[in-house]
């Protein structure tokens, strides 16, 4: 009788990957990073166990928006009278690109304890330098269409 393999947290081997975001569309980058964080690229993927790897995104300030998405406004309300605010996506990318990439990837992860644990394995930097050289990260090429 065949049995379904279930990964155990103590048997998972984690790898570190580094992704260069230069010239990559934000959504395409985020979806592939989210798959690596969840562990869906491994044959031992188990939905209820965090079996993903660590991901370092460098050059986040050089990511791009496709089409006219960069000019679209994002709205929020401060809950005070007259508190409707907006900012374009291009301005967010210029102002705080690491936070933007983190937020987009978070939108693609599960919204529970497991998703929060996966999100902690994501490191995003605006420039080309990162302090994780000791982990010997492997280069990961994100597919461009």
C-alpha positions as CSV (number, residue, x, y, z in Angstrom):
1,X,0.0,0.0,0.0
2,X,1.4,3.4,-1.0
3,X,1.4,6.1,1.6
4,X,1.4,9.9,1.1
5,X,4.6,11.6,2.2
6,X,4.2,14.3,4.8
7,X,7.1,16.6,5.6
8,X,8.1,17.0,9.2
9,X,9.5,20.4,10.3
10,X,12.7,18.8,11.7
11,X,13.5,17.0,8.4
12,X,13.3,20.1,6.1
13,X,16.5,21.4,4.5
14,X,16.4,25.1,3.7
15,X,18.4,26.8,1.0
16,X,19.1,30.5,0.6
17,X,18.4,32.1,-2.8
18,X,19.2,35.6,-4.0
19,X,17.0,37.3,-6.7
20,X,18.0,40.4,-8.6
21,X,14.9,42.4,-9.2
22,X,16.5,44.7,-11.9
23,X,14.0,45.1,-14.7
24,X,11.6,42.6,-13.4
25,X,7.8,43.3,-13.2
26,X,6.8,43.5,-9.5
27,X,3.9,41.0,-9.7
28,X,5.8,38.4,-11.6
29,X,8.7,38.7,-9.2
30,X,6.5,38.5,-6.2
31,X,4.5,35.4,-7.4
32,X,7.7,33.4,-8.0
33,X,9.3,34.5,-4.7
34,X,6.0,33.5,-2.9
35,X,6.3,30.0,-4.4
36,X,9.8,29.6,-3.2
37,X,8.9,30.8,0.3
38,X,6.0,28.3,0.5
39,X,8.1,25.4,-0.8
40,X,6.0,24.6,-3.8
41,X,9.1,24.1,-5.9
42,X,10.0,21.1,-3.9
43,X,8.7,17.6,-4.4
44,X,8.3,17.3,-0.6
45,X,5.8,20.2,-0.4
46,X,3.3,19.8,2.3
47,X,0.5,22.4,2.7
48,X,0.4,22.5,6.5
49,X,4.2,22.6,7.0
50,X,6.5,25.5,6.2
51,X,8.9,23.7,3.9
52,X,10.0,26.8,1.9
53,X,13.4,28.4,1.5
54,X,14.9,31.7,2.4
55,X,14.8,34.4,-0.3
56,X,16.9,37.6,-0.6
57,X,15.7,40.2,-3.1
58,X,18.3,42.8,-4.1
59,X,17.9,45.9,-6.3
60,X,14.2,46.2,-5.3
61,X,14.3,49.9,-6.4
62,X,15.0,48.8,-10.0
63,X,11.8,46.7,-10.3
64,X,9.3,47.9,-12.8
65,X,5.5,48.2,-13.4
66,X,4.1,46.9,-16.7
67,X,1.6,48.9,-18.7
68,X,0.0,51.8,-16.9
69,X,-0.1,50.2,-13.4
70,X,2.6,52.6,-12.1
71,X,0.3,55.6,-12.7
72,X,-2.7,54.0,-10.9
73,X,-3.5,55.5,-7.5
74,X,-3.8,53.5,-4.4
75,X,-6.3,54.9,-1.9
76,X,-6.7,54.5,1.9
77,X,-8.6,56.3,4.6
78,X,-7.2,57.5,7.9
79,X,-10.6,57.3,9.6
80,X,-10.5,61.0,10.4
81,X,-12.8,63.4,8.7
82,X,-11.4,64.3,5.3
83,X,-8.8,61.6,5.7
84,X,-8.9,60.1,2.2
85,X,-5.3,59.7,1.0
86,X,-3.8,58.4,-2.3
87,X,-0.4,57.8,-3.8
88,X,0.7,56.4,-7.2
89,X,2.4,53.0,-7.3
90,X,5.4,54.5,-9.0
91,X,5.8,56.9,-6.1
92,X,5.7,54.0,-3.6
93,X,8.3,52.1,-5.6
94,X,10.6,55.2,-5.4
95,X,9.8,56.1,-1.8
96,X,10.1,52.7,-0.1
97,X,10.7,49.9,-2.6
98,X,11.7,47.1,-0.1
99,X,8.4,47.6,1.8
100,X,6.4,47.5,-1.4
101,X,8.0,44.2,-2.5
102,X,7.4,42.7,1.0
103,X,3.7,43.8,0.9
104,X,3.1,42.4,-2.5
105,X,4.6,39.1,-1.5
106,X,2.6,39.0,1.7
107,X,-0.5,39.4,-0.4
108,X,0.4,36.1,-2.1
109,X,1.0,34.1,1.1
110,X,-1.6,32.5,3.4
111,X,-3.0,34.8,6.0
112,X,-2.3,32.7,9.1
113,X,0.4,31.7,11.5
114,X,2.1,29.6,8.8
115,X,2.1,32.5,6.3
116,X,3.7,34.8,8.9
117,X,6.4,32.3,9.5
118,X,7.0,32.0,5.7
119,X,7.1,35.8,5.4
120,X,9.9,36.1,7.9
121,X,12.2,34.2,5.5
122,X,12.0,37.1,3.0
123,X,14.8,39.7,3.0
124,X,14.4,42.7,0.6
125,X,17.1,45.3,0.0
126,X,17.0,48.4,-2.2
127,X,20.6,48.2,-3.3
128,X,22.9,45.4,-4.5
129,X,24.5,44.7,-1.1
130,X,23.1,42.3,1.5
131,X,24.5,41.1,4.8
132,X,23.7,37.4,4.1
133,X,26.9,36.3,2.3
134,X,27.7,33.8,5.1
135,X,24.7,31.8,4.1
136,X,26.1,31.3,0.6
137,X,22.9,32.1,-1.3
138,X,22.4,30.6,-4.8
139,X,21.4,32.8,-7.7
140,X,17.8,32.3,-8.7
141,X,16.7,33.5,-12.1
142,X,13.1,34.7,-12.2
143,X,11.4,33.8,-15.5
144,X,10.5,36.8,-17.7
145,X,7.7,36.4,-20.2
